[in-house]
Amino acid sequence: MKKVVFDIGDVLMFFKTHELTAAFTGSKEDAELLHREIFDHPDWIAVNRDMTEDEALRSMKKRIPERLHGAAERVIEHWDEFLFPNDEMNALAEELYSLGCEMYILSNTTPRYYTFRDKIPALHCFRGVLVSWDERLLKPDPEIYRRLFSRFGLAPGECFFIDDNLLNIEGAKWCGMDGCMYRGDVSEVRQALRAAGVPVAAE
């Protein structure tokens, strides 16, 4: 049976970033502005690798009106509160666990992972977790996949990766690990797992 590797954001957990920026602003326009300058900006990617949240916030404030500085501070302070379990994907992880499948997590995320990880219902199913911030690497850099393999003694060909970003899946395949993109349809993921030899139930 394949060893299955899961991403977190928008796979095991939904990250509702538009709800987050709306929660701390008074208009749709301001919410969209904050979203664009926080979550759609390269700084947020850097926060998953080596930039601190304080450094990112200082950079963000240079790009937004001063009246939104307080809102930006609250968005950064509370962002992990807007992570919610994806019940279908956590149920899939639980099913794989019951089948005796080895599972791991590979995620582009910040040190805040150690605060929100207990919100992942199926966390107990995973044998190991590799977080981008800890490695100072980001998917789809080939080195982060190699780090996963070496850290947990995995052979690329025995692994199957589930991620919501096609580039991350392509990066995994380039390193020899099969996988499929999660597009919001768990039945598609189940079909791909079955094709790879993992006997999960069809839906």
Backbone as a ProteinNet text record, in pm:
[ID]
protein_1_A
[PRIMARY]
MKKVVFDIGDVLMFFKTHELTAAFTGSKEDAELLHREIFDHPDWIAVNRDMTEDEALRSMKKRIPERLHGAAERVIEHWDEFLFPNDEMNALAEELYSLGCEMYILSNTTPRYYTFRDKIPALHCFRGVLVSWDERLLKPDPEIYRRLFSRFGLAPGECFFIDDNLLNIEGAKWCGMDGCMYRGDVSEVRQALRAAGVPVAAE
[TERTIARY]
84.6	0	87.6	48.1	120.7	119.5	224.5	227	170	75.5	1.7	44.7	72.9	118.5	11.6	-31.1	-135.4	-78.4	-131.6	-115.7	-218.3	-199.7	-297.4	-394.5	-343.9	-431	-516.9	-648.5	-748.4	-743.4	-686.5	-694.7	-749.7	-668.4	-719.7	-796.8	-758	-823.9	-857.1	-977.1	-1012.5	-959.6	-897.1	-849.1	-936.9	-1026.9	-1127.4	-1076.7	-986.6	-918.3	-1010.6	-1107.7	-1198.3	-1289.4	-1331.7	-1409.9	-1324	-1197.1	-1105.9	-1091.6	-1062.1	-1044.5	-1176.5	-1288	-1418.2	-1452	-1403.4	-1436.7	-1376.8	-1271.6	-1202.1	-1204.7	-1293.8	-1309.4	-1456.6	-1481.9	-1619.4	-1683.5	-1611.1	-1667.5	-1606.8	-1678.7	-1629.5	-1500.5	-1493.7	-1375.6	-1251.9	-1266.5	-1153	-1112.9	-1210.9	-1181.1	-1102.2	-1141.4	-1071.5	-931.1	-917.6	-785.5	-691.6	-740.2	-656.7	-621.7	-719.5	-692.9	-584.2	-593.2	-495.8	-356.1	-347.1	-216.3	-160.1	-241.7	-192.1	-180.2	-291.3	-289.9	-256.7	-276.2	-240.4	-102.1	-31.5	100	211.6	325.4	437.3	484.3	458.5	498.1	435.7	311	246.5	315.5	362.3	440.1	568.8	632.1	757	736.5	617.9	587.7	590	562.9	568.5	710.6	806.8	944.6	1038.7	1051.9	1152.2	1121.6	1014.7	978	889.7	915.8	829.3	700.3	598.3	471.9	489	573	597.3	663	757.7	822.6	723.1	638.6	537.7	438.6	399.3	304	361.5	487.6	550.3	551.4	578.2	577.3	436.5	337.7	198.7	153.7	190.8	145.5	195.5	305	356.5	270.4	186.2	108	-39.5	-82.9	-224.3	-243.8	-363.7	-390.4	-373.1	-330.8	-306.7	-432.5	-549.2	-674.3	-698.2	-626.9	-642.9	-531.3	-441.1	-330.4	-380	-476.2	-530	-597.6	-670.7	-737	-634.1	-526	-420.7	-357.4	-336.8	-281	-371.6	-501.3	-595.3	-603.6	-595.5	-595	-475.8	-358.1	-238	-247.1	-301.6	-312	-406.1	-513.4	-620.8	-633.8	-539.5	-562.5	-585.4	-519.5	-534.5	-671.7	-747.2	-883.4	-981	-935.8	-1020.2	-980.8	-918.2	-892.8	-999	-1065.8	-1175.7	-1156.9	-1188.6	-1165.8	-1244.2	-1178.8	-1243.8	-1286.4	-1412.9	-1460.1	-1437.8	-1459	-1445	-1300.7	-1205.9	-1066.9	-1013.9	-1062.3	-1023.1	-1082.1	-1204.1	-1263.6	-1183.2	-1132.3	-1047.8	-920.6	-860.1	-739.4	-768.6	-880.8	-919	-938.8	-998.9	-1019.8	-886.3	-795.1	-662.8	-590.6	-604.8	-543.8	-599.2	-730.5	-793.6	-747.3	-703.4	-653.1	-506.1	-443.7	-303.4	-207.6	-257.9	-176.1	-89.7	38.3	125.2	94.8	85.4	53.7	144.1	166.5	253.5	191.3	235.3	191.4	311.3	291.8	390.7	317.9	350.4	270.9	357.8	321.6	375.2	296.2	356.7	287.7	389.7	340.2	422.4	440.1	518.3	528.6	394.2	294.9	161.5	102	159.6	114.1	107.8	205	211	103	36.1	-79.6	-208.6	-223.1	-350.7	-357.8	-248.7	-247.5	-352	-385.2	-484.1	-625.1	-643.5	-772.9	-791.3	-684.3	-692.1	-746.2	-869.2	-929.4	-848.4	-786.1	-715.9	-566.6	-522.4	-379.8	-316.4	-390.3	-336.5	-303.6	-354.2	-332.5	-195.4	-126.8	-5.3	120.2	210.1	335.6	440	428.1	526.9	474.8	530.6	489.9	615.7	616.8	725.6	665.9	710.4	655.8	759.3	715.1	805.8	890.6	829.4	903.3	1021.4	999.5	1106.9	1224.5	1195.7	1299.7	1355.6	1289.2	1324.8	1318.6	1218.6	1195.3	1046.5	1011.1	871	845.3	731.6	685.2	661.9	698	741	891.8	972.6	1117.3	1147.1	1218.3	1246	1310.5	1388	1459.6	1365.3	1245.8	1155.8	1097.8	1078.3	1031.9	1143.4	1264.8	1377.8	1395.5	1372.6	1381.3	1276.3	1155.8	1050	1093.5	1145.8	1185.6	1296.1	1396.6	1509.3	1470.4	1386.9	1348.3	1275.7	1189.6	1104.5	1138.3	1251.2	1294.3	1200.4	1152.1	1055	1120.6	1075.1	1114.5	1009.2	1051	953.7	846.8	886.8	792.9	687.7	706.7	608.3	510.4	521.4	439.4	337	228.7	122.1	87.5	90.7	77.3	-56.1	-122.9	-249.1	-229.3	-249.8	-227.8	-330	-360.3	-457.7	-391.9	-259.9	-186.5	-121.1	-154.5	-103.2	48.5	108	253.8	320.1	257.1	313	305.2	197.5	185.3	289.5	307.9	407.2	547.8	575.1	704.5	727.3	622.4	632.4	659.7	588.2	607.3	747	799.5	934.5	1035.8	1003.9	1091.6	1059.4	964.1	935.1	817.3	743.8	628.2	500.1	416.1	287.9	194	85.7	-8.4	-124.3	-215.2	-328	-364.1	-418.5	-462.6	-603.2	-621.7	-754.7	-824	-934.6	-1009.3	-1142	-1155.8	-1280.3	-1370.4	-1325	-1404.8	-1330.7	-1373	-1302.3	-1316.4	-1424.6	-1441.8	-1333	-1288	-1179.6	-1049.4	-1026.2	-906.5	-914.5	-1031.9	-1048.8	-1023.4	-1072.5	-1051.3	-902.4	-830.9	-687.8	-611.9	-652.5	-588.8	-612.2	-733.9	-765	-682.1	-666.1	-585.2	-438.7	-397.1	-258.6	-240.9	-350.6	-340.2	-377.6	-440.6	-483.9	-632.6	-670.8	-808.8	-910.6	-921.3	-1023	-1157	-1263.6	-1397.2	-1420.4	-1497.7	-1536	-1655	-1667.1	-1783.7	-1846
-120.3	0	124.6	223.8	349.9	417.9	493.5	584.5	717.2	774.6	890.9	1016.2	1122	1249.2	1354.7	1424.8	1526.4	1666.4	1760.5	1902.9	1940.1	2057.9	2104.9	2205.5	2321.8	2430.6	2396.7	2406	2374.8	2229.2	2143.9	1998.9	1941.1	1932.7	1888.9	2000	2123.7	2238.6	2343	2400.3	2512.7	2640.7	2726.5	2855.3	2962.4	3021	3112.7	3256.6	3288.1	3417	3534.5	3514.3	3625.4	3655.8	3554.2	3577	3647.8	3613.5	3674.3	3823.7	3865.4	4009.2	4084.4	4018.8	4083.2	4104	4014.7	4021.6	4144.6	4201.7	4311.9	4441.3	4447.4	4569.8	4606.8	4730.8	4777.9	4782.3	4743.8	4746.7	4636.1	4600.1	4497.9	4543.1	4672.7	4725.9	4715.1	4750.1	4740	4594.8	4507.1	4365	4311	4350.4	4304.2	4362.9	4489.4	4552.5	4479.2	4451.5	4379.2	4238.9	4173.5	4039.3	4042.9	4139	4150.6	4179.4	4266.2	4307.6	4215.2	4120.9	4023.5	3886.6	3826.5	3686.5	3665.9	3769.2	3757.2	3815.5	3856.5	3919.6	3819.5	3830.6	3739	3735.4	3840.4	3839.4	3721.3	3687.3	3577.6	3445.1	3429.6	3310.6	3309.5	3426.5	3435.1	3403.3	3434.5	3402.7	3252.2	3175.5	3030	2974.7	3061	3014.4	3071	3205	3259.1	3400.6	3461.7	3595.4	3583.3	3664	3661.1	3736.8	3710.5	3781.5	3930.6	3968.5	4110.3	4178.1	4110.2	4166.6	4182.1	4082.3	4089.6	4201.8	4218.1	4323.3	4461.8	4482.2	4611.9	4639.1	4535.1	4550.2	4579.4	4509.2	4529.4	4672.6	4726.6	4861.3	4967.8	4941.3	5036.2	5039.8	4934.7	4924	4957.6	4982	5005.1	5138.8	5198	5323.5	5306.7	5413.2	5407.3	5369.1	5404	5371.4	5220.4	5143.3	4998.4	4926	5001.7	4938.6	4851.5	4902.5	4825	4697.6	4707.9	4589.6	4486.5	4532.6	4440.4	4370.3	4444	4384.4	4273.9	4299	4199	4077.3	4100.7	3987.9	3896.9	3955.7	3876.3	3808.4	3876.2	3818.6	3699.3	3704.4	3605	3509.1	3509	3432.6	3284.1	3226.6	3082.3	3045.1	3144.2	3118	3097	3122.1	3105.7	2981.4	2887.2	2754.2	2659.8	2587.9	2499.6	2362.2	2255.5	2120.7	2093.3	2027.5	1971.9	1830.3	1814.1	1687.9	1570	1590.5	1480.2	1431.4	1524.5	1483.9	1425.4	1474.5	1414	1274.5	1255.6	1121.7	1026.5	1077.2	995.2	954.8	1049	1017.1	912.3	924.7	826.2	688	685.1	557.6	494.4	575.1	524.5	469.9	539.9	496.5	360.9	342.6	215.5	100.9	135.5	34.3	0.2	73.5	49.6	125.6	227.4	306.5	405.4	414	515	650.6	753.8	886.6	992.1	1096.6	1206	1338	1447.1	1581.2	1657.1	1724.4	1815.1	1944.8	2051.7	2174	2298.7	2390.6	2525.7	2601.5	2622.2	2694.1	2754.9	2831.8	2911.4	2839.6	2898.4	2838.8	2831.5	2904.4	2899.9	2759	2674.6	2535.2	2472.1	2503.3	2439.3	2491.8	2598.8	2650.2	2588.5	2577.1	2531.1	2381.9	2308.6	2168.5	2081.7	2116.1	2035	2051.7	2147	2163.3	2065	1995.1	1897	1767.2	1727.4	1610.1	1482.1	1464.7	1339.4	1346.6	1446.8	1463.7	1337.5	1267.6	1148.4	1036.8	1046.9	942.8	951.4	1063.9	1088.2	1051.5	982.4	938.5	1048.7	1147.1	1253.9	1376.3	1492.1	1620.3	1697.4	1753.9	1840.5	1975	2079.8	2214.7	2303.2	2378.7	2458.8	2554.9	2622.4	2720.7	2655.6	2537.4	2469.3	2437.1	2412.6	2372.5	2490	2607.2	2724.3	2688.9	2608.6	2564.7	2568.9	2585.7	2588.6	2490.2	2420.8	2351.7	2457.3	2433.1	2306	2290	2354.9	2335	2185.7	2124.5	1980.6	1940.7	2033.2	1997.9	1967.6	2029.5	2001.8	1860.9	1811.4	1674.3	1576.5	1609	1523.6	1521.9	1635.1	1642.3	1551.7	1551.7	1463.2	1317.4	1278.7	1139.3	1098.6	1184.7	1148.9	1153.2	1248.1	1262.1	1137.8	1082.4	972.1	838.1	834.8	709.7	656.7	746.6	710.2	701.2	608.3	601.4	677.5	769.7	849.4	765.7	654.3	572.4	503.5	500.5	435.7	536.1	663.6	770.3	825.7	878	942.4	1072.3	1183.6	1316.7	1380	1440.3	1511.5	1657.7	1747.3	1890.7	1966.2	2089.9	2169	2256.3	2249.3	2333.2	2244.5	2266.8	2181.9	2188	2305.1	2316.5	2227.6	2218.7	2133.9	1986.3	1948.4	1810	1781.8	1876.2	1857.7	1849.1	1930.3	1923.4	1787.6	1733.9	1601.6	1494.9	1503.2	1404.4	1413.6	1534.8	1552.5	1481.3	1472.6	1405.3	1256.6	1207.6	1065.2	1021.7	1117.7	1085.4	1111	1010.9	1024.7	1110.9	1157.8	1238.1	1285.8	1356.9	1417.8	1549.3	1638.9	1768.3	1755.7	1807.9	1812.9	1940	1921.5	2035	2055.4	2000.5	2012.8	1892	1791.5	1671.2	1551.7	1506.6	1396.1	1266.4	1250	1128	1117.6	1230.6	1231.6	1184.3	1227.7	1184.3	1034.9	988.8	846	761.9	809.2	737.4	729.5	840.2	842.1	749.3	744.9	655.1	509.2	479.1	341.3	301.6	394.9	366.8	343.4	402.8	386.4	264.5	190.8	67.7	79.2	191.2	210	176.1	74.6	22.3	102.1	232.9	313.4	290.7	321.8	306.9	411.3	376.2	472.2	552.5	675.7	757.1	812.9
0	0	0	-76.8	-80.2	56.5	83.9	198.1	149	221.7	172.9	248.7	173.1	228.1	201.1	305.4	295.5	315.6	240.9	270.5	378.2	438.7	538.5	477.7	434.3	392.4	272.3	291.2	188.7	144.6	231.3	214.2	344.4	448.6	578.5	649.5	622.9	686.7	580.7	589.6	505.1	569.7	488.3	536.1	472.6	551.9	498.9	508	416.8	422.5	390.9	303.4	271.9	391.1	461.9	584.2	689.3	692.7	789.6	767.3	643.8	620.8	635.3	601.8	618.4	765.8	851	993.6	1061.2	1004	1070.8	989.9	892.4	813.5	806.3	763	761.5	625.6	522.4	387.5	303.3	198.6	106	39.1	7.2	-60	28.3	156	247.6	270.3	278.8	296.9	178.1	58	-62.2	-70.2	-28	-27.4	68.1	189.1	284.5	233.9	176.1	124.7	17.6	-70.6	-179	-124.4	-25.1	24.7	132.4	180.6	278.3	213.4	179.1	136.8	-10.3	-92.4	-234.3	-263.9	-161	-178.8	-149.6	-217.5	-191.4	-46.8	29.4	170.9	245.6	211.1	283.4	252.8	131.6	98.3	179.2	191.3	267	414.7	468.2	608.2	630.6	526	536.7	527.6	494.6	475.7	581.4	586.5	678.8	727	679.6	726.4	849.4	950.8	1069	1039.8	1119.1	1100.7	1127.2	1222.8	1250.1	1130.6	1068.2	949.1	836	818.4	712.7	739.7	864.7	899	870.2	903.7	874.5	724.8	647.2	501.8	450.8	505.7	463.6	489.7	604.1	642	545.2	476.2	377.9	252	234.8	111.4	130.5	252.8	279.5	350.5	341	411.9	562.8	627.7	772.9	849.4	797.4	865.7	874.8	792.2	794.7	869.9	928.9	1000.6	1116.9	1190.9	1303	1256.4	1145	1089.8	1044.4	982.5	938.7	1058.5	1166.8	1288.8	1341.3	1339.8	1392.3	1300	1168.5	1074.7	1101.9	1118.2	1144.4	1280.4	1377.5	1512.3	1516.4	1437.8	1452.1	1334.2	1240.2	1117	1141.9	1240.5	1261.8	1317.7	1363.2	1410.5	1294.4	1172.9	1055	974.8	1043.1	989	1042.7	952.4	991.9	927.1	999.7	946.4	819	725.9	607.5	646.3	679.2	736.3	642.7	513.6	418.4	409	406.3	393.9	524.6	636.7	763.4	778.3	726.9	727.4	639.5	526.8	440.3	514.2	584.5	661.1	767.9	834.7	935.8	872.4	754.7	685.7	647.4	594.6	559.1	682	792	917.6	960.2	946	984.3	894.2	772.1	679.5	705.9	797.7	827.6	738.8	669.7	578.8	657.5	623.3	683	619	703.1	651.2	712.5	633.3	673.4	627.3	687.7	648.5	594.9	480.6	422.6	390.1	462.5	449.2	444.5	355.2	359.2	465.4	580.5	686.7	781.7	874.7	964.6	1098.7	1190.8	1324.6	1396.9	1346.8	1408.9	1397.5	1312.5	1304.6	1443	1526.8	1658.5	1752.9	1710.6	1785.4	1735.1	1600.7	1546	1517.3	1530.6	1487.4	1557.9	1680.8	1752.5	1697.6	1605	1539.9	1424.8	1387.6	1277.9	1336.1	1305	1369.6	1353	1236.7	1208.5	1239.1	1313.4	1338.8	1396.5	1481.3	1546.8	1447.9	1325.7	1225.2	1159.6	1174.8	1097.3	1175.4	1107.2	1169.1	1176.2	1088.5	1087.6	1015.9	1051.5	993.1	954.7	834.5	791.6	751.4	819.7	803.7	734.5	636.4	555	638.4	734.6	815.3	886	939.5	1011.7	921.2	793.6	698.4	619.7	629.5	548.4	399.7	364.9	227.1	199	72.8	33.7	-79.9	-76	-196.1	-304.4	-429.7	-487.8	-502.5	-418.8	-422.6	-406	-499.6	-488.6	-356.6	-297	-174.7	-59.1	-55.8	55.7	45.6	-76.6	-92.6	-53.7	-95.2	-58.1	93.8	156.4	302.7	366.5	310.7	360.1	350.7	235.4	214.7	312.4	326.6	413	560.3	598.2	738.8	790	705.9	750.2	683.7	612.4	552.4	446.6	360.2	257.6	120.8	41	-99.4	-180.6	-268.6	-343.5	-412.9	-473	-548.5	-464.5	-331.4	-245.4	-185.6	-227.6	-168.1	-266.3	-210.3	-288.3	-216.6	-291.1	-232.2	-269.5	-171.1	-193.2	-155.7	-252.1	-231.4	-315.7	-277.8	-353.7	-459.4	-472	-566.5	-671.6	-797.2	-904.5	-914.5	-892.1	-897.9	-793	-675.9	-569.9	-608.2	-675.3	-722.4	-830.2	-921.2	-1026.7	-967.4	-865.3	-799.3	-736	-673.5	-612.6	-717.9	-828.9	-935	-994.5	-1006.1	-1057.3	-968.1	-837.2	-740.9	-726.5	-805.9	-806	-722.1	-662.8	-578.1	-655.9	-668.1	-735.8	-650.9	-710.9	-634.1	-718.1	-652.6	-723.1	-656.1	-736.6	-686.2	-629.5	-508.6	-448	-494.6	-565.2	-620.8	-549.2	-431.1	-356.7	-370.7	-446.1	-469.5	-411.8	-293.6	-228.1	-306	-382.5	-461.4	-567.8	-621.6	-719.3	-654.3	-531.1	-458.6	-429.1	-387.4	-359.8	-485.6	-597.4	-723.2	-756.6	-736	-764.4	-669.7	-544.8	-448	-486.7	-526.7	-566.3	-689.5	-781.9	-900.8	-864.6	-752	-706.7	-617.5	-595	-517.3	-371.6	-333.5	-195.2	-188.1	-110.3	-116.3	-34.8	-62.9	4.5	-62.7	10.3	-45.6	-153.8	-255	-358.3	-310	-358.4	-324	-451.7
[MASK]
+++++++++++++++++++++++++++++++++++++++++++++++++++++++++++++++++++++++++++++++++++++++++++++++++++++++++++++++++++++++++++++++++++++++++++++++++++++++++++++++++++++++++++++++++++++++++++++++++++++++++++

